[in-house]
Amino acid sequence: MADYLAHTPEEVASMLAFLGLTSLDELFMHIAPAVRLAAGNELPTGRSEPDVAQDFARYGRANRATGGSLVCFAGGGAYDHEVPAVVRSLASRSEFVTAYTPYQPEVAQGVLQALFEYQTLVSRLSGLPIANASLYDGATALVEGLNLAAAATGRSTMVISSGVHPHWRSVVRTFARGTGHRVVEVPLVDGVSDWSTVDVDQAAAVVVAYPNYLGVIEEMDVAARHAKDLGALFVVAGDPVAAGVLRTAGQWGADVFVGEGQAFGTALSFGGPYLGLFAVAREHVRRLPGRIVGETVDTNGRRAFVTTLRAREQDIRREKATSNVCTNQTLMAITAAIQLGWLGTDGLRQVGIASATGAHALFEALGDVAGVEPLTRAPFLREFAIRLARPADEVIAAMANDGVLAGLAVSSLTGGADGSIDGDASRVLLVAVTERRTSEELDQYVESMRKAVR
């Protein structure tokens, strides 16, 4: 933080002397009096650091009293995974925090190299050879994947499983109003996509979530075969954490992988920006949205990094652009690269296994609670859905009094009738478990649920 501290009086005097001036008033003398701040800033008197720390501690206690420290079992696309101290420390360095778009590679080599490493890691996660330097979030990444499929096939029908997150599907439908794409949603039966209901020709893309938003691990070979039969691109909306324990999208034959990278270093309370992951098979590289950072050599033969491809409207592609994406999530992408580099292959596998172990233990324990039943017995990873004897919103409110964030009401995600839920969605609760949850917290959840569903 030293780079941002105010100048000392000696430094100010030295700079004024260099300019041949004697005071700051003289420095600003050329500014017209009518636009000067005459009354001063009216700032309160400065306070000591211990006094300020005491205030923050008081605010923290008040926050905990109103549920700010609830033990989190909510998921639905944003997960309470551990963010190691090393990730927070490195990602908050000023050279990353203040970085924007690296138009001038000669002054942005560090950021470009970090993005190059990020692309490499996303490629490995997805099992596909080409990844871009990130997109805004998972939902908009899916939209870009469908735009790519339309450009590659010359078709406009998109077949999307209802297991794809409801918010993502909503974003797709919104964009389709402008692009003219026809969206066909495939219902779920017992938590799994029922591809037998699809009766379309000339589809551009078949989209399946892996696992789906209810946590279920879909039958990927069935979806892949369906895409092949339709002559469509196979688009996998994948959970990147699942790649630590499950087969990659590329291993299932995906043409396009999209995902949400929040789980890799971006806290739930970050404030808004998340991270869109995007990777493709090699034959689609020229249609890739956004930008790719590539490795080259400079005029002296030294290793260097540049933006190799920027197929967007703001650059040289102009009217031939494949996308209007004008930037990427540099800071979150670099944060994800740091987190993945810190975890490594074994660490990511451990996160996946610990999350799945805790989720399955909680699922089995809830089976003994009256008023709770599984929505489906289909296999799942770290998230599952249960049907309650009471409305999910009421159960969530009751468990919050015990210091537990019970999960998400599925009805709050779907906003009404949806092809992913049979029956009354208002009684369905989505529960997620990450590696951060302890066995004591799982026991606390079960006991709190037992009281809440009475």
C-alpha positions as a Python dict, from the first residue, in 0.01 Angstrom:
ca = {
    (1, 'M'): (0, 0, 0),
    (2, 'A'): (303, 229, 22),
    (3, 'D'): (252, 333, -341),
    (4, 'Y'): (-76, 501, -244),
    (5, 'L'): (29, 691, 71),
    (6, 'A'): (18, 1071, 64),
    (7, 'H'): (340, 1263, -5),
    (8, 'T'): (537, 1393, 292),
    (9, 'P'): (574, 1771, 342),
    (10, 'E'): (938, 1739, 238),
    (11, 'E'): (843, 1569, -90),
    (12, 'V'): (582, 1835, -164),
    (13, 'A'): (834, 2112, -94),
    (14, 'S'): (1087, 1943, -322),
    (15, 'M'): (840, 1918, -610),
    (16, 'L'): (730, 2280, -568),
    (17, 'A'): (1094, 2394, -567),
    (18, 'F'): (1156, 2202, -890),
    (19, 'L'): (866, 2394, -1046),
    (20, 'G'): (996, 2725, -914),
    (21, 'L'): (698, 2770, -682),
    (22, 'T'): (674, 2840, -310),
    (23, 'S'): (328, 2702, -217),
    (24, 'L'): (40, 2482, -331),
    (25, 'D'): (-179, 2792, -353),
    (26, 'E'): (61, 2929, -611),
    (27, 'L'): (44, 2600, -800),
    (28, 'F'): (-333, 2628, -836),
    (29, 'M'): (-345, 3005, -885),
    (30, 'H'): (-435, 2965, -1254),
    (31, 'I'): (-771, 2803, -1162),
    (32, 'A'): (-1054, 3055, -1178),
    (33, 'P'): (-1187, 3154, -832),
    (34, 'A'): (-1543, 3070, -939),
    (35, 'V'): (-1464, 2700, -965),
    (36, 'R'): (-1238, 2666, -661),
    (37, 'L'): (-1354, 2487, -346),
    (38, 'A'): (-1389, 2782, -110),
    (39, 'A'): (-1535, 2620, 203),
    (40, 'G'): (-1285, 2337, 234),
    (41, 'N'): (-1364, 1966, 247),
    (42, 'E'): (-1531, 1983, 590),
    (43, 'L'): (-1381, 1649, 685),
    (44, 'P'): (-1410, 1528, 1046),
    (45, 'T'): (-1108, 1535, 1273),
    (46, 'G'): (-872, 1244, 1220),
    (47, 'R'): (-897, 944, 1453),
    (48, 'S'): (-638, 701, 1585),
    (49, 'E'): (-599, 354, 1436),
    (50, 'P'): (-715, 178, 1757),
    (51, 'D'): (-1035, 386, 1757),
    (52, 'V'): (-1107, 294, 1395),
    (53, 'A'): (-1031, -75, 1464),
    (54, 'Q'): (-1275, -66, 1756),
    (55, 'D'): (-1549, 69, 1529),
    (56, 'F'): (-1489, -207, 1273),
    (57, 'A'): (-1505, -468, 1549),
    (58, 'R'): (-1839, -324, 1663),
    (59, 'Y'): (-1973, -336, 1309),
    (60, 'G'): (-1858, -698, 1280),
    (61, 'R'): (-2045, -795, 1598),
    (62, 'A'): (-2360, -628, 1468),
    (63, 'N'): (-2322, -812, 1138),
    (64, 'R'): (-2293, -1147, 1313),
    (65, 'A'): (-2600, -1067, 1522),
    (66, 'T'): (-2804, -1019, 1203),
    (67, 'G'): (-2684, -1341, 1041),
    (68, 'G'): (-2368, -1220, 870),
    (69, 'S'): (-2175, -1527, 985),
    (70, 'L'): (-2426, -1792, 882),
    (71, 'V'): (-2269, -2127, 800),
    (72, 'C'): (-2318, -2140, 425),
    (73, 'F'): (-2488, -2435, 256),
    (74, 'A'): (-2610, -2226, -38),
    (75, 'G'): (-2486, -2289, -390),
    (76, 'G'): (-2683, -2255, -709),
    (77, 'G'): (-2390, -2126, -911),
    (78, 'A'): (-2191, -1944, -640),
    (79, 'Y'): (-2005, -2153, -383),
    (80, 'D'): (-1835, -2098, -49),
    (81, 'H'): (-1501, -2257, -136),
    (82, 'E'): (-1182, -2178, 52),
    (83, 'V'): (-978, -1884, -74),
    (84, 'P'): (-623, -1940, 56),
    (85, 'A'): (-434, -1646, 205),
    (86, 'V'): (-170, -1671, -65),
    (87, 'V'): (-437, -1619, -333),
    (88, 'R'): (-580, -1311, -161),
    (89, 'S'): (-232, -1169, -110),
    (90, 'L'): (-105, -1215, -466),
    (91, 'A'): (-429, -1126, -643),
    (92, 'S'): (-455, -798, -452),
    (93, 'R'): (-113, -673, -563),
    (94, 'S'): (-138, -330, -722),
    (95, 'E'): (-1, -438, -1060),
    (96, 'F'): (-297, -677, -1096),
    (97, 'V'): (-568, -471, -927),
    (98, 'T'): (-498, -166, -1142),
    (99, 'A'): (-456, -358, -1469),
    (100, 'Y'): (-721, -313, -1736),
    (101, 'T'): (-693, -418, -2099),
    (102, 'P'): (-339, -486, -2218),
    (103, 'Y'): (-350, -300, -2550),
    (104, 'Q'): (21, -218, -2525),
    (105, 'P'): (202, -547, -2478),
    (106, 'E'): (536, -377, -2430),
    (107, 'V'): (414, -238, -2096),
    (108, 'A'): (184, -524, -1993),
    (109, 'Q'): (404, -833, -2019),
    (110, 'G'): (330, -948, -1663),
    (111, 'V'): (-46, -932, -1705),
    (112, 'L'): (-31, -1094, -2048),
    (113, 'Q'): (181, -1380, -1918),
    (114, 'A'): (-58, -1431, -1626),
    (115, 'L'): (-352, -1449, -1870),
    (116, 'F'): (-156, -1690, -2089),
    (117, 'E'): (-111, -1917, -1787),
    (118, 'Y'): (-482, -1879, -1705),
    (119, 'Q'): (-575, -1992, -2058),
    (120, 'T'): (-349, -2296, -2020),
    (121, 'L'): (-519, -2393, -1694),
    (122, 'V'): (-870, -2351, -1838),
    (123, 'S'): (-767, -2564, -2135),
    (124, 'R'): (-660, -2841, -1899),
    (125, 'L'): (-979, -2811, -1692),
    (126, 'S'): (-1200, -2829, -2000),
    (127, 'G'): (-1001, -3088, -2192),
    (128, 'L'): (-1018, -2863, -2501),
    (129, 'P'): (-711, -2714, -2670),
    (130, 'I'): (-805, -2344, -2702),
    (131, 'A'): (-927, -2119, -2420),
    (132, 'N'): (-980, -1745, -2431),
    (133, 'A'): (-870, -1484, -2178),
    (134, 'S'): (-1212, -1505, -2004),
    (135, 'L'): (-1561, -1363, -2039),
    (136, 'Y'): (-1791, -1178, -1802),
    (137, 'D'): (-1961, -1473, -1631),
    (138, 'G'): (-2094, -1821, -1697),
    (139, 'A'): (-2431, -1708, -1835),
    (140, 'T'): (-2287, -1471, -2095),
    (141, 'A'): (-2022, -1732, -2181),
    (142, 'L'): (-2307, -1968, -2271),
    (143, 'V'): (-2462, -1702, -2495),
    (144, 'E'): (-2129, -1663, -2673),
    (145, 'G'): (-2107, -2040, -2712),
    (146, 'L'): (-2446, -2044, -2883),
    (147, 'N'): (-2346, -1755, -3109),
    (148, 'L'): (-2038, -1955, -3208),
    (149, 'A'): (-2253, -2262, -3279),
    (150, 'A'): (-2487, -2056, -3498),
    (151, 'A'): (-2191, -1916, -3694),
    (152, 'A'): (-2032, -2260, -3733),
    (153, 'T'): (-2345, -2441, -3849),
    (154, 'G'): (-2548, -2168, -4015),
    (155, 'R'): (-2846, -2278, -3804),
    (156, 'S'): (-3048, -2099, -3537),
    (157, 'T'): (-3216, -2366, -3318),
    (158, 'M'): (-3060, -2417, -2974),
    (159, 'V'): (-3151, -2730, -2776),
    (160, 'I'): (-3084, -2666, -2408),
    (161, 'S'): (-3134, -2899, -2114),
    (162, 'S'): (-3348, -2763, -1830),
    (163, 'G'): (-3064, -2880, -1608),
    (164, 'V'): (-2874, -2570, -1716),
    (165, 'H'): (-2902, -2304, -1446),
    (166, 'P'): (-3237, -2120, -1474),
    (167, 'H'): (-3063, -1780, -1474),
    (168, 'W'): (-2836, -1889, -1758),
    (169, 'R'): (-3136, -2005, -1959),
    (170, 'S'): (-3309, -1676, -1890),
    (171, 'V'): (-3007, -1485, -2024),
    (172, 'V'): (-3006, -1707, -2334),
    (173, 'R'): (-3375, -1635, -2396),
    (174, 'T'): (-3315, -1262, -2355),
    (175, 'F'): (-3033, -1260, -2610),
    (176, 'A'): (-3234, -1481, -2844),
    (177, 'R'): (-3489, -1202, -2880),
    (178, 'G'): (-3219, -1003, -3056),
    (179, 'T'): (-3037, -1279, -3243),
    (180, 'G'): (-3353, -1456, -3359),
    (181, 'H'): (-3237, -1789, -3219),
    (182, 'R'): (-3503, -2045, -3143),
    (183, 'V'): (-3456, -2197, -2797),
    (184, 'V'): (-3590, -2548, -2729),
    (185, 'E'): (-3569, -2652, -2362),
    (186, 'V'): (-3545, -3019, -2270),
    (187, 'P'): (-3732, -3117, -1949),
    (188, 'L'): (-3580, -3318, -1667),
    (189, 'V'): (-3723, -3647, -1554),
    (190, 'D'): (-3601, -3760, -1212),
    (191, 'G'): (-3333, -3492, -1230),
    (192, 'V'): (-3192, -3605, -1568),
    (193, 'S'): (-3248, -3458, -1916),
    (194, 'D'): (-3513, -3643, -2114),
    (195, 'W'): (-3370, -3618, -2467),
    (196, 'S'): (-3645, -3842, -2604),
    (197, 'T'): (-3883, -3543, -2591),
    (198, 'V'): (-3677, -3344, -2842),
    (199, 'D'): (-3821, -3334, -3192),
    (200, 'V'): (-3619, -3082, -3392),
    (201, 'D'): (-3417, -3073, -3709),
    (202, 'Q'): (-3120, -2860, -3804),
    (203, 'A'): (-3011, -2774, -3449),
    (204, 'A'): (-2703, -2555, -3406),
    (205, 'A'): (-2618, -2664, -3052),
    (206, 'V'): (-2709, -2917, -2786),
    (207, 'V'): (-2633, -2784, -2437),
    (208, 'V'): (-2607, -2990, -2121),
    (209, 'A'): (-2488, -2894, -1772),
    (210, 'Y'): (-2228, -3114, -1603),
    (211, 'P'): (-2334, -3155, -1325),
    (212, 'N'): (-2669, -2984, -1374),
    (213, 'Y'): (-2794, -2707, -1148),
    (214, 'L'): (-2973, -2959, -922),
    (215, 'G'): (-2634, -3120, -866),
    (216, 'V'): (-2711, -3430, -1074),
    (217, 'I'): (-2434, -3581, -1287),
    (218, 'E'): (-2596, -3606, -1631),
    (219, 'E'): (-2563, -3897, -1874),
    (220, 'M'): (-2314, -3721, -2097),
    (221, 'D'): (-2276, -3995, -2354),
    (222, 'V'): (-2651, -3971, -2425),
    (223, 'A'): (-2631, -3594, -2474),
    (224, 'A'): (-2320, -3625, -2692),
    (225, 'R'): (-2487, -3886, -2911),
    (226, 'H'): (-2793, -3667, -2944),
    (227, 'A'): (-2580, -3374, -3061),
    (228, 'K'): (-2408, -3593, -3316),
    (229, 'D'): (-2739, -3725, -3449),
    (230, 'L'): (-2862, -3368, -3498),
    (231, 'G'): (-2537, -3256, -3659),
    (232, 'A'): (-2510, -2990, -3386),
    (233, 'L'): (-2220, -2864, -3179),
    (234, 'F'): (-2201, -3025, -2835),
    (235, 'V'): (-2182, -2748, -2572),
    (236, 'V'): (-2103, -2843, -2212),
    (237, 'A'): (-2184, -2596, -1935),
    (238, 'G'): (-1943, -2746, -1688),
    (239, 'D'): (-1865, -2699, -1321),
    (240, 'P'): (-1486, -2648, -1320),
    (241, 'V'): (-1448, -2789, -968),
    (242, 'A'): (-1598, -3114, -1094),
    (243, 'A'): (-1304, -3148, -1331),
    (244, 'G'): (-1095, -3251, -1031),
    (245, 'V'): (-1286, -3580, -999),
    (246, 'L'): (-1494, -3624, -1316),
    (247, 'R'): (-1410, -3657, -1684),
    (248, 'T'): (-1353, -3330, -1866),
    (249, 'A'): (-1586, -3182, -2125),
    (250, 'G'): (-1328, -3259, -2394),
    (251, 'Q'): (-1318, -3625, -2293),
    (252, 'W'): (-1696, -3636, -2352),
    (253, 'G'): (-1646, -3499, -2702),
    (254, 'A'): (-1755, -3141, -2639),
    (255, 'D'): (-1700, -2881, -2910),
    (256, 'V'): (-1745, -2592, -2667),
    (257, 'F'): (-1697, -2567, -2291),
    (258, 'V'): (-1840, -2280, -2084),
    (259, 'G'): (-1837, -2238, -1710),
    (260, 'E'): (-1842, -2010, -1409),
    (261, 'G'): (-1503, -1957, -1246),
    (262, 'Q'): (-1619, -1794, -920),
    (263, 'A'): (-1515, -2100, -720),
    (264, 'F'): (-1149, -2028, -795),
    (265, 'G'): (-1058, -1746, -561),
    (266, 'T'): (-1352, -1506, -598),
    (267, 'A'): (-1531, -1467, -266),
    (268, 'L'): (-1910, -1467, -249),
    (269, 'S'): (-1895, -1111, -115),
    (270, 'F'): (-1663, -983, -388),
    (271, 'G'): (-1918, -727, -499),
    (272, 'G'): (-2040, -834, -840),
    (273, 'P'): (-1786, -947, -1101),
    (274, 'Y'): (-1753, -1319, -1154),
    (275, 'L'): (-1564, -1505, -1427),
    (276, 'G'): (-1676, -1667, -1752),
    (277, 'L'): (-1472, -1968, -1867),
    (278, 'F'): (-1465, -2052, -2237),
    (279, 'A'): (-1277, -2314, -2439),
    (280, 'V'): (-1326, -2471, -2784),
    (281, 'A'): (-1203, -2739, -3015),
    (282, 'R'): (-925, -2625, -3249),
    (283, 'E'): (-1143, -2599, -3560),
    (284, 'H'): (-1346, -2321, -3395),
    (285, 'V'): (-1058, -2097, -3292),
    (286, 'R'): (-1136, -1828, -3552),
    (287, 'R'): (-1486, -1793, -3408),
    (288, 'L'): (-1369, -1763, -3049),
    (289, 'P'): (-1520, -1457, -2873),
    (290, 'G'): (-1310, -1206, -2686),
    (291, 'R'): (-934, -1244, -2702),
    (292, 'I'): (-653, -1495, -2686),
    (293, 'V'): (-313, -1417, -2539),
    (294, 'G'): (-33, -1592, -2724),
    (295, 'E'): (340, -1652, -2679),
    (296, 'T'): (594, -1516, -2926),
    (297, 'V'): (943, -1357, -2930),
    (298, 'D'): (1037, -992, -2954),
    (299, 'T'): (1285, -835, -3199),
    (300, 'N'): (1571, -946, -2974),
    (301, 'G'): (1452, -1306, -2968),
    (302, 'R'): (1329, -1289, -2611),
    (303, 'R'): (1011, -1469, -2494),
    (304, 'A'): (715, -1230, -2509),
    (305, 'F'): (335, -1228, -2494),
    (306, 'V'): (79, -1054, -2714),
    (307, 'T'): (-295, -1061, -2776),
    (308, 'T'): (-288, -1308, -3064),
    (309, 'L'): (-656, -1297, -3155),
    (310, 'R'): (-919, -1031, -3093),
    (311, 'A'): (-1213, -1129, -3311),
    (312, 'R'): (-1443, -855, -3189),
    (313, 'E'): (-1617, -551, -3328),
    (314, 'Q'): (-1392, -293, -3166),
    (315, 'D'): (-1079, -422, -3338),
    (316, 'I'): (-975, -501, -3693),
    (317, 'R'): (-1259, -747, -3755),
    (318, 'R'): (-1519, -468, -3762),
    (319, 'E'): (-1834, -591, -3940),
    (320, 'K'): (-1687, -944, -3959),
    (321, 'A'): (-1664, -969, -3581),
    (322, 'T'): (-1796, -1285, -3420),
    (323, 'S'): (-1878, -1109, -3095),
    (324, 'N'): (-1922, -767, -2941),
    (325, 'V'): (-1736, -868, -2625),
    (326, 'C'): (-1502, -575, -2562),
    (327, 'T'): (-1297, -689, -2265),
    (328, 'N'): (-1242, -972, -2020),
    (329, 'Q'): (-1236, -1027, -1643),
    (330, 'T'): (-861, -980, -1603),
    (331, 'L'): (-845, -960, -1224),
    (332, 'M'): (-1076, -1256, -1161),
    (333, 'A'): (-899, -1458, -1432),
    (334, 'I'): (-559, -1395, -1275),
    (335, 'T'): (-705, -1478, -933),
    (336, 'A'): (-834, -1809, -1070),
    (337, 'A'): (-493, -1885, -1220),
    (338, 'I'): (-327, -1821, -884),
    (339, 'Q'): (-578, -2043, -704),
    (340, 'L'): (-542, -2325, -957),
    (341, 'G'): (-165, -2294, -952),
    (342, 'W'): (-170, -2313, -574),
    (343, 'L'): (-403, -2615, -567),
    (344, 'G'): (-245, -2811, -849),
    (345, 'T'): (-401, -3129, -985),
    (346, 'D'): (-397, -3310, -650),
    (347, 'G'): (-534, -3010, -462),
    (348, 'L'): (-825, -2969, -700),
    (349, 'R'): (-901, -3339, -667),
    (350, 'Q'): (-896, -3308, -288),
    (351, 'V'): (-1140, -3015, -301),
    (352, 'G'): (-1377, -3217, -518),
    (353, 'I'): (-1352, -3529, -302),
    (354, 'A'): (-1395, -3340, 26),
    (355, 'S'): (-1697, -3153, -110),
    (356, 'A'): (-1857, -3471, -246),
    (357, 'T'): (-1789, -3665, 74),
    (358, 'G'): (-1953, -3398, 288),
    (359, 'A'): (-2249, -3361, 52),
    (360, 'H'): (-2320, -3734, 46),
    (361, 'A'): (-2287, -3761, 425),
    (362, 'L'): (-2538, -3478, 469),
    (363, 'F'): (-2773, -3628, 210),
    (364, 'E'): (-2779, -3963, 391),
    (365, 'A'): (-2828, -3799, 732),
    (366, 'L'): (-3121, -3592, 606),
    (367, 'G'): (-3286, -3915, 489),
    (368, 'D'): (-3365, -3988, 856),
    (369, 'V'): (-3539, -3652, 910),
    (370, 'A'): (-3919, -3658, 896),
    (371, 'G'): (-4052, -3409, 643),
    (372, 'V'): (-3745, -3432, 418),
    (373, 'E'): (-3717, -3650, 108),
    (374, 'P'): (-3477, -3649, -189),
    (375, 'L'): (-3598, -3488, -508),
    (376, 'T'): (-3411, -3756, -702),
    (377, 'R'): (-3183, -4052, -635),
    (378, 'A'): (-2968, -3973, -939),
    (379, 'P'): (-2592, -3945, -871),
    (380, 'F'): (-2464, -3605, -763),
    (381, 'L'): (-2136, -3436, -670),
    (382, 'R'): (-2144, -3157, -409),
    (383, 'E'): (-2500, -3027, -444),
    (384, 'F'): (-2840, -3192, -415),
    (385, 'A'): (-3210, -3105, -400),
    (386, 'I'): (-3457, -3211, -132),
    (387, 'R'): (-3836, -3178, -107),
    (388, 'L'): (-3966, -3046, 224),
    (389, 'A'): (-4291, -3073, 416),
    (390, 'R'): (-4296, -2692, 442),
    (391, 'P'): (-4218, -2415, 190),
    (392, 'A'): (-3843, -2384, 144),
    (393, 'D'): (-3846, -2011, 219),
    (394, 'E'): (-3995, -2077, 563),
    (395, 'V'): (-3737, -2345, 637),
    (396, 'I'): (-3452, -2116, 529),
    (397, 'A'): (-3578, -1840, 759),
    (398, 'A'): (-3616, -2079, 1053),
    (399, 'M'): (-3269, -2228, 1011),
    (400, 'A'): (-3114, -1883, 984),
    (401, 'N'): (-3212, -1832, 1348),
    (402, 'D'): (-2979, -2123, 1427),
    (403, 'G'): (-2694, -1963, 1236),
    (404, 'V'): (-2734, -2183, 926),
    (405, 'L'): (-2786, -2066, 568),
    (406, 'A'): (-2984, -2374, 466),
    (407, 'G'): (-2955, -2337, 88),
    (408, 'L'): (-3159, -2186, -192),
    (409, 'A'): (-3529, -2224, -264),
    (410, 'V'): (-3547, -2361, -618),
    (411, 'S'): (-3855, -2148, -681),
    (412, 'S'): (-3641, -1838, -626),
    (413, 'L'): (-3419, -1953, -914),
    (414, 'T'): (-3688, -2065, -1155),
    (415, 'G'): (-3932, -1782, -1088),
    (416, 'G'): (-4229, -2011, -1144),
    (417, 'A'): (-4305, -2314, -1359),
    (418, 'D'): (-3995, -2473, -1505),
    (419, 'G'): (-3905, -2789, -1696),
    (420, 'S'): (-3656, -2891, -1429),
    (421, 'I'): (-3900, -2957, -1143),
    (422, 'D'): (-4206, -3181, -1120),
    (423, 'G'): (-4471, -3063, -877),
    (424, 'D'): (-4451, -2775, -630),
    (425, 'A'): (-4110, -2609, -666),
    (426, 'S'): (-4171, -2389, -361),
    (427, 'R'): (-4099, -2686, -135),
    (428, 'V'): (-3773, -2781, -304),
    (429, 'L'): (-3445, -2676, -141),
    (430, 'L'): (-3106, -2680, -312),
    (431, 'V'): (-2821, -2766, -72),
    (432, 'A'): (-2448, -2735, -143),
    (433, 'V'): (-2150, -2860, 59),
    (434, 'T'): (-1793, -2747, 0),
    (435, 'E'): (-1461, -2852, 150),
    (436, 'R'): (-1502, -2576, 411),
    (437, 'R'): (-1786, -2750, 591),
    (438, 'T'): (-1689, -2952, 899),
    (439, 'S'): (-1858, -3261, 1039),
    (440, 'E'): (-1982, -3050, 1332),
    (441, 'E'): (-2146, -2807, 1088),
    (442, 'L'): (-2311, -3097, 905),
    (443, 'D'): (-2452, -3223, 1235),
    (444, 'Q'): (-2571, -2870, 1316),
    (445, 'Y'): (-2749, -2857, 980),
    (446, 'V'): (-2933, -3185, 1041),
    (447, 'E'): (-3053, -3082, 1386),
    (448, 'S'): (-3160, -2739, 1266),
    (449, 'M'): (-3348, -2896, 973),
    (450, 'R'): (-3519, -3140, 1208),
    (451, 'K'): (-3666, -2848, 1405),
    (452, 'A'): (-3745, -2635, 1100),
    (453, 'V'): (-3960, -2890, 914),
    (454, 'R'): (-4183, -2982, 1209),
}
